[in-house]
């Protein structure tokens, strides 16, 4: 018998859509408006979001915890052979790898951005603290390598979501909006009570404060 399972708690869903908006705004600010200050500010917001997700991956809802991601090659191969046998409500093995790689690529793009210099009057807060060689490498990665890797991975992510929606008839976007999935097998539900959400507010506030203090210590202008 099919049943509704709470897969994604509210903090995880808010993180997901806030990250989508922040990444989009970061791209638009530099490609459309050529406004490096706002590009950097959106980057700082993304840093706060990423640090929150890292913490939430250990204390968040059941399916948001990294320990419940399936990251073994054995599970990945088994899923590729018989995807129809996958009955877990959370990320499948390929989805788990995709999330980790996405977070890693965003993190690398952030770090490279902090150490970049666009030779047009704007430089990241790390540039005074690293050698010119590292500044050059960070700039090259941020502008010529990292952004294309990240855009490629975003495209793969969107293609996978579309494949699940159109071919497999699994509305993953709807689940990330409502938090629920219809499952034919019993699955644990993610905790999403009021105290759970207030914990997320506290953790995000702390992560944002730490990010701000770190940037101030690097003598950047926010």
Buried (B, 14 or more C-beta within 10 A) or exposed (E): EEEEBBBBBBBBBBBBEBBEEBBEBBBBBBEEEEBBEBBBBBBBBBBBBBBBBEBBBEEBBBBBBBEBBBBEEEBBEBBEEEEEEBEBBBBBBBBBBBBBBBBEBBBBBBBBBBBBBBEEEBBBBBBEEBEEEBBEBBBEBBBEBBBEBBEEBBEEBEEBBEEBBEEEEBBBEEBBEBBBBEBEEEBBBBBBEEEBBEBBEEBBEBBBEEBBEBBEEBEBEE
